[in-house]
Amino acid sequence: MMALDQLAVEPNVVVAPNAPVQWVLEQMSQTDAPSALVVGERGAVGILTHQDIVQLVKRNDDWQRCTVAQVMSSPVVTVRPDMSCDAAYALMLEKGIRHLVLDPEGNGDYRVINEKAFLDDGRLRDDTVTPHVDSIMDRELHTVTPDASLLDAVETMSRSNSDHVIVTHHNRPVGIITERDVFRHREVLTHQPQTRVDQVMSTPVYSTEPTTPVDAALERMENWGVRRLAVVGFDSRVLGVVSLHQIISDRQRHYLEVLHNNLRAFQEQHFPGQLLDVISDGLLIIERASGRIVEANPQIASWLGYPASTMTGMVATLRPISSSSCAAIWNTLSAEV
């Protein structure tokens, strides 16, 4: 399995907790970075993303005088660079987050992995199931009219916890405001919050049909350089939105489900079930990429002093050992806590 340190990382700005928010936003603009990682004396303590900026604008206070520590999202989840991609994305799904921070080795730099990197590695494209867009699209629409103010759009995004609003005229999409647009027009929001959305919205709104295969929708996103598509009916009325996040999450859930089913089928066979119980030698079945123990028979559990049921999920450091050296095996095991 591919490790996280082999993935392409997004450009990010690394700042101190006491850095002024206004300065941090300027650094993000200059480097086209979608996030700023906040690093203190004890390591990564927070992150500032476009989503945080939407919330800042909605607060309508003097946030520009704040330090980044006052407005960042925290804590962040830091993982080892050699963690497998499968385990990492499963962790992101479990925590409901879109970024992971790679712990620097030695004097290395902090790096941020976002969910799109898991698609770029190519693995999530290898899927035998190709559902249609309408099976995963978001049917809860968040819309504003062209004459709504930019502040109205931000309030709609904040209230619905959405990363975008669709600008519609007679239920047909004519533009879109995303978190990135809010970031780009933050000065307009500060000084001219009543600016009409049709003056700052992104156009055109790229769209697809409900029956479009997800693979085709993904290809369109890549070709057009966008992260979401409006899903429209035959009369061009908007029915929903499909995003890159939804596609990746759906693919990863399906991938993990296949792995789980394969493992369950493997466990239901005579090997390792009956064989592990009766074999006289100590035996471990270990996942090569992560070192995680999948199965352990009673003999080796007895040698090592663990109940066999608790050894599943422990991590073994794989290195050559003597077949007769139980002590060497003992030294390679560490409980995953």
C-alpha positions in Angstrom: 0.0 0.0 0.0 1.1 3.5 -0.7 2.3 5.6 2.2 1.3 9.2 2.8 4.7 10.6 2.2 4.4 9.5 -1.4 1.3 11.6 -2.1 1.4 15.1 -3.6 1.0 17.7 -0.9 -0.9 21.0 -1.3 1.0 24.3 -0.9 0.5 25.6 2.6 1.7 28.4 4.7 3.2 27.7 8.2 2.7 30.5 10.7 3.1 31.1 14.4 0.0 31.2 16.7 0.6 35.0 17.4 0.7 35.9 13.7 -2.0 38.5 12.7 -4.9 37.1 10.7 -4.6 39.8 8.1 -0.9 39.0 7.4 -1.7 35.2 7.3 -4.4 35.8 4.7 -2.0 37.9 2.6 0.5 35.0 2.7 -2.1 32.5 1.6 -3.1 34.8 -1.3 0.5 35.2 -2.5 1.2 31.5 -2.5 -2.2 30.4 -3.6 -2.4 28.2 -0.5 -5.8 26.8 0.6 -4.7 26.6 4.2 -2.3 28.0 6.8 -0.9 25.6 9.3 -0.3 27.0 12.8 2.8 25.6 14.5 3.8 26.5 18.1 6.6 25.3 20.3 4.9 21.9 20.8 4.1 21.3 17.2 1.1 21.8 15.0 -1.7 23.3 17.0 -4.3 24.5 14.4 -5.1 25.2 10.8 -6.8 28.1 9.0 -8.8 27.2 5.9 -11.2 29.0 3.6 -14.1 27.5 5.6 -12.8 29.3 8.7 -12.6 32.6 6.8 -16.3 32.2 5.9 -17.1 31.9 9.6 -14.9 34.9 10.4 -16.7 37.1 7.9 -20.1 36.0 9.2 -19.1 37.0 12.8 -19.0 40.6 11.5 -16.5 41.8 14.3 -13.1 43.2 14.1 -11.5 39.8 13.2 -8.8 41.4 11.2 -7.1 42.5 14.4 -7.1 39.0 15.8 -4.2 36.6 15.9 -4.5 33.4 14.0 -4.6 31.4 17.3 -7.9 33.2 18.1 -9.7 32.1 14.9 -8.0 28.8 13.8 -9.6 25.4 13.8 -8.0 23.1 16.4 -6.8 20.6 17.2 -5.3 19.2 14.1 -4.7 15.5 13.5 -1.0 14.7 13.1 0.1 11.4 11.6 3.3 9.6 10.7 4.5 10.0 7.0 4.7 6.2 6.7 1.0 5.7 7.6 -0.8 3.9 4.8 -3.2 5.8 2.6 -6.0 3.5 3.4 -5.6 3.9 7.2 -5.2 7.7 6.7 -8.4 8.2 4.8 -10.3 5.9 7.1 -9.1 8.2 9.9 -10.3 11.3 8.0 -13.8 9.7 7.5 -13.9 8.8 11.2 -12.9 12.2 12.4 -15.0 14.1 9.8 -11.9 16.1 8.6 -10.4 17.1 5.3 -6.8 17.6 6.2 -4.1 15.6 7.9 -0.7 17.0 9.0 2.4 14.9 8.4 4.7 14.9 11.4 8.1 16.2 10.2 11.0 13.9 10.6 14.0 15.5 12.3 14.3 19.0 11.0 11.9 18.4 8.1 9.0 20.7 7.2 5.4 20.2 8.2 3.2 19.1 5.3 -0.6 19.1 4.9 -2.4 16.3 3.0 -5.9 17.1 1.8 -8.5 14.6 0.5 -7.8 15.3 -3.2 -4.3 13.8 -2.8 -5.9 10.4 -2.3 -7.6 10.7 -5.7 -4.4 11.9 -7.3 -2.5 8.7 -6.3 -4.8 6.8 -8.8 -5.9 4.1 -6.4 -9.5 5.4 -5.9 -10.0 5.3 -9.6 -9.8 1.6 -9.7 -13.4 0.8 -8.9 -15.5 -1.8 -10.5 -18.7 -0.1 -9.5 -19.6 3.1 -11.4 -22.7 4.6 -9.9 -24.5 7.6 -11.4 -24.2 11.1 -10.1 -27.8 11.1 -8.7 -26.8 8.3 -6.2 -24.3 10.5 -4.3 -25.3 14.1 -5.1 -26.4 16.5 -2.4 -30.1 17.2 -3.0 -30.3 19.9 -0.3 -29.8 23.1 -2.3 -28.3 26.3 -0.9 -29.2 29.1 -3.3 -29.4 32.9 -3.5 -30.8 35.1 -6.3 -28.5 37.3 -8.4 -29.6 40.5 -6.6 -28.7 39.1 -3.1 -25.8 40.7 -1.4 -22.5 39.0 -0.9 -23.1 39.1 2.8 -26.4 37.3 2.3 -24.5 34.6 0.4 -22.0 34.2 3.3 -24.8 34.1 5.9 -26.5 31.3 3.8 -23.3 29.3 3.6 -22.6 29.7 7.3 -26.2 28.9 8.4 -26.3 25.8 6.2 -22.7 24.8 7.0 -22.1 24.6 3.2 -18.9 25.4 1.3 -20.9 27.1 -1.5 -24.2 28.7 -2.6 -25.6 28.4 -6.1 -26.9 31.6 -7.7 -30.1 30.8 -9.5 -32.6 32.6 -11.7 -35.9 30.8 -12.0 -34.2 27.8 -10.5 -31.6 27.7 -13.2 -27.9 28.1 -12.1 -26.3 31.3 -13.3 -23.3 31.5 -11.0 -21.7 30.1 -7.8 -20.1 31.5 -4.7 -17.6 29.2 -2.9 -15.4 29.5 0.1 -12.5 30.3 -2.2 -14.6 33.2 -3.7 -15.2 34.5 -0.2 -11.5 34.4 0.5 -10.8 36.3 -2.7 -13.4 39.0 -2.1 -12.8 39.4 1.7 -11.9 43.1 1.2 -15.2 43.6 -0.6 -17.0 41.9 2.3 -15.3 44.1 4.8 -15.9 47.4 3.1 -18.9 46.8 0.7 -20.8 43.8 2.2 -24.0 44.8 0.2 -22.3 44.2 -3.1 -24.6 42.1 -5.3 -23.5 38.5 -5.8 -23.9 38.7 -9.6 -20.9 41.2 -9.6 -18.5 38.8 -7.8 -19.9 35.2 -8.5 -17.9 32.7 -10.5 -19.4 31.9 -13.9 -20.2 29.7 -15.7 -21.7 27.1 -13.4 -20.4 23.8 -14.8 -23.1 21.1 -14.8 -23.9 17.5 -15.5 -26.9 15.3 -15.7 -28.3 12.9 -13.0 -27.5 9.9 -15.1 -23.9 10.8 -15.7 -21.5 8.1 -14.4 -19.4 9.3 -11.5 -16.2 8.6 -13.4 -17.4 10.9 -16.2 -18.3 13.6 -13.7 -14.9 13.3 -12.1 -13.2 13.6 -15.5 -15.2 16.8 -16.2 -14.2 18.3 -12.9 -10.5 17.7 -13.7 -10.9 19.1 -17.3 -12.6 22.2 -16.1 -10.5 22.7 -13.0 -13.5 22.7 -10.6 -14.4 20.8 -7.4 -18.2 20.7 -7.8 -20.8 20.4 -10.5 -24.5 21.4 -10.5 -26.7 18.5 -11.4 -29.5 19.7 -13.8 -32.5 18.2 -15.3 -33.7 18.2 -18.9 -35.1 21.7 -18.4 -31.8 23.0 -17.0 -33.3 23.4 -13.5 -30.9 22.6 -10.8 -31.6 19.3 -8.9 -28.5 19.0 -6.7 -24.8 19.4 -6.5 -22.0 16.7 -6.7 -18.6 17.6 -5.3 -15.2 16.1 -5.4 -15.5 15.5 -1.6 -18.6 13.4 -2.2 -16.9 11.3 -4.9 -13.8 10.6 -2.9 -15.7 9.7 0.2 -18.0 7.4 -1.7 -15.1 5.7 -3.4 -13.2 5.3 -0.2 -16.2 3.9 1.7 -16.7 1.4 -1.1 -13.0 0.5 -1.1 -13.0 -0.1 2.7 -16.2 -2.2 2.4 -14.6 -4.4 -0.2 -11.5 -4.9 2.0 -13.8 -5.7 5.0 -15.8 -8.2 3.0 -12.7 -9.9 1.6 -11.2 -10.2 5.1 -14.4 -11.6 6.5 -14.6 -14.2 3.7 -10.9 -15.1 4.4 -11.7 -15.5 8.1 -14.7 -17.8 7.4 -12.5 -20.3 5.5 -10.8 -23.2 7.3 -7.6 -21.3 7.2 -6.8 -19.5 9.4 -9.7 -20.4 11.7 -9.3 -24.1 12.5 -5.7 -24.3 11.4 -4.5 -21.5 13.7 -6.3 -23.2 16.7 -4.6 -26.6 16.3 -1.2 -25.9 14.9 1.6 -26.5 17.4 3.8 -23.7 16.2 3.3 -20.0 17.1 1.8 -18.3 14.1 1.0 -14.7 13.3 -0.7 -13.3 10.2 0.5 -9.7 9.7 -0.5 -7.1 7.1 2.7 -6.3 5.2 2.1 -2.6 4.7 1.1 -1.5 8.2 2.5 -4.3 10.3 -0.9 -4.8 11.9 -1.6 -8.3 13.3 -4.7 -9.7 11.6 -4.7 -13.1 13.3 -2.7 -14.8 16.1 -3.1 -18.4 17.2 -3.3 -19.5 20.9 0.2 -20.9 20.9 2.0 -17.7 20.2 -0.4 -15.8 22.4 0.6 -18.1 25.2 4.3 -17.6 24.6 4.0 -13.9 24.6 1.6 -13.6 27.5 -1.3 -12.0 25.6 -4.9 -13.2 25.2 -5.1 -14.2 21.5 -8.2 -11.9 21.1 -6.3 -8.8 22.2 -3.4 -9.3 19.8 -5.5 -8.5 16.8 -4.8 -4.9 15.9 -1.4 -4.7 17.5 1.5 -3.6 15.4 4.6 -5.6 14.6 7.8 -4.1 13.3 8.8 -6.5 10.5 12.4 -7.5 10.5 14.2 -10.9 10.1 14.1 -12.9 13.3 15.1 -16.5 14.3 12.3 -19.0 13.9 13.1 -20.2 17.4 13.4 -16.8 19.1 10.2 -15.9 20.8 11.9 -13.2 22.6 12.8 -11.5 19.4 9.1 -11.6 18.4 8.2 -10.1 21.8 10.5 -7.2 21.2 8.8 -6.4 17.8 5.3 -6.0 19.2 3.8 -2.8 20.5 0.1 -2.2 21.4 -1.7 0.3 19.2 -3.3 2.7 21.6 
